[in-house]
């Protein structure tokens, strides 16, 4: 982003209505508390609130569609009149139920729901993931992670466009079947994903890579895959730092737990 073309990057606030998400699992399971949290995210400046009813942390077990729908629909219905709502799901049935409730963006970690988005007339986020949440961190391997992720996203975006999806976002999928080295390589070359020509969404907030970088920094060590990460609620500085890097490389939206800090950093970048 240079010169007069600079725009304010958007912030997507994370709202997990799950008992087992990696950072805030169990905090917003009750619909009333989830709705209150969503309104708090709006007050902090979130342009989108991302409602998820199934954890996709490494090793997470799947949730059946009826249970996922039960978790998300009341929250989507309450928030949709006041903010744009995205539904974080891999399931067609859940996406349809959430769109009926008012969601206008499908945040799809499986990158498989483009036909659903086309039929419903919603936006669609295609994310790269190697494997599934249950197995993705067991032994992620790439010959060239940047090229492979970029090629995958280009192919999925082309299929979505042919199907009639008009709003397509690309997400490299940090932490989804990727080691710390893979994540940092993707960050270093994020301009390759941006160069595809579609808006890029980046989800780095509180990820394990940041936890390892923090822990190694605290001890004056070089971070490795075996470095024990600091707790998730001690990863703010790294989340903001890497989010700012992604914005300067052209990311148009940052998915964040700490929305107020992310919004302030986005305004600084845009200035």
Long-range contacts (C-beta under 8 A, 24 or more apart in sequence): 1-247, 1-248, 1-250, 1-269, 1-270, 6-270, 7-252, 7-270, 8-266, 8-267, 8-270, 9-247, 9-251, 9-252, 9-253, 9-254, 9-266, 9-269, 9-270, 10-47, 10-48, 10-252, 10-253, 10-254, 10-266, 11-45, 11-46, 11-47, 11-48, 11-253, 11-254, 11-255, 11-256, 11-259, 11-262, 11-263, 11-266, 12-46, 12-47, 12-48, 12-49, 12-50, 12-86, 12-107, 12-201, 12-253, 12-254, 12-255, 12-256, 13-38, 13-41, 13-42, 13-44, 13-46, 13-48, 13-49, 13-50, 13-256, 13-257, 13-259, 14-50, 14-52, 14-205, 14-255, 14-256, 14-257, 15-41, 15-49, 15-50, 15-51, 15-52, 15-75, 16-52, 16-55, 17-51, 17-52, 17-53, 17-71, 17-72, 17-75, 18-52, 18-53, 18-54, 18-55, 18-63, 18-71, 20-55, 20-57, 20-60, 21-52, 21-55, 21-57, 22-55, 22-57, 22-58, 22-206, 22-232, 23-205, 23-206, 23-232, 23-233, 23-257, 24-232, 24-257, 25-55, 29-71, 31-74, 31-75, 31-78, 34-75, 35-74, 35-75, 35-78, 35-79, 38-75, 38-78, 38-79, 38-83, 39-79, 39-82, 41-83, 41-259, 42-79, 42-82, 42-83, 44-259, 44-260, 44-263, 45-259, 45-260, 45-263, 46-83, 46-259, 46-263, 47-83, 47-84, 47-253, 48-83, 48-84, 48-85, 48-86, 48-105, 48-253, 49-79, 49-83, 49-84, 49-85, 49-86, 50-85, 50-86, 50-87, 50-88, 50-107, 50-255, 51-75, 51-76, 51-79, 51-85, 51-86, 51-87, 51-88, 51-98, 51-103, 52-87, 52-88, 52-89, 52-107, 53-88, 53-89, 53-94, 54-88, 54-89, 54-90, 54-91, 54-94, 55-133, 56-88, 56-90, 56-109, 56-133, 56-176, 57-133, 58-133, 58-136, 58-137, 58-175, 59-133, 59-134, 59-137, 60-133, 60-134, 61-134, 62-134, 65-91, 65-93, 65-94, 68-94, 69-93, 69-94, 69-97, 69-98, 72-97, 72-98, 72-101, 73-97, 73-98, 73-101, 76-101, 76-102, 76-103, 77-101, 77-102, 80-104, 86-123, 86-125, 89-113, 92-116, 95-120, 96-120, 105-167, 105-169, 107-171, 107-201, 109-133, 109-173, 109-176, 111-152, 111-153, 111-156, 114-156, 114-159, 114-160, 114-163, 114-165, 115-163, 117-160, 117-163, 117-165, 118-160, 118-163, 118-164, 118-165, 121-166, 122-167, 123-165, 123-166, 123-167, 123-168, 123-169, 124-160, 124-165, 124-167, 124-168, 124-169, 125-169, 125-170, 125-171, 125-201, 126-153, 126-156, 126-157, 126-160, 126-168, 126-169, 126-170, 126-171, 127-171, 127-172, 127-173, 127-176, 127-203, 128-152, 128-153, 128-171, 128-172, 128-173, 128-176, 129-173, 129-176, 129-177, 130-176, 130-177, 130-178, 131-177, 133-176, 136-176, 136-177, 137-177, 140-177, 140-178, 140-179, 140-182, 142-182, 145-178, 145-182, 145-185, 145-186, 146-185, 146-186, 146-189, 146-192, 147-192, 149-173, 149-186, 149-193, 150-192, 150-193, 150-196, 153-193, 153-196, 154-196, 157-196, 157-198, 168-198, 168-199, 169-198, 169-199, 169-200, 169-201, 169-252, 169-253, 170-196, 170-198, 170-199, 170-200, 170-201, 171-200, 171-201, 171-202, 171-203, 172-200, 172-202, 173-203, 174-202, 174-203, 174-204, 174-207, 174-209, 175-203, 175-207, 175-208, 175-209, 179-225, 180-208, 180-209, 180-212, 180-213, 180-223, 180-224, 180-225, 181-225, 183-207, 183-209, 184-209, 187-242, 187-245, 187-246, 187-249, 190-245, 190-246, 190-249, 190-250, 190-251, 191-249, 191-250, 194-249, 194-250, 194-251, 199-252, 199-253, 200-246, 200-250, 200-251, 200-252, 200-253, 201-251, 201-252, 201-253, 201-254, 201-255, 202-243, 202-246, 202-251, 202-253, 202-254, 202-255, 203-254, 203-255, 204-239, 204-242, 204-243, 204-246, 204-254, 204-255, 205-235, 205-239, 205-243, 205-254, 205-255, 205-256, 205-257, 205-258, 205-262, 206-232, 206-233, 206-235, 206-239, 206-257, 207-235, 207-239, 210-235, 210-238, 210-239, 210-242, 211-235, 211-238, 213-238, 214-238, 236-261, 240-265, 244-268, 244-269
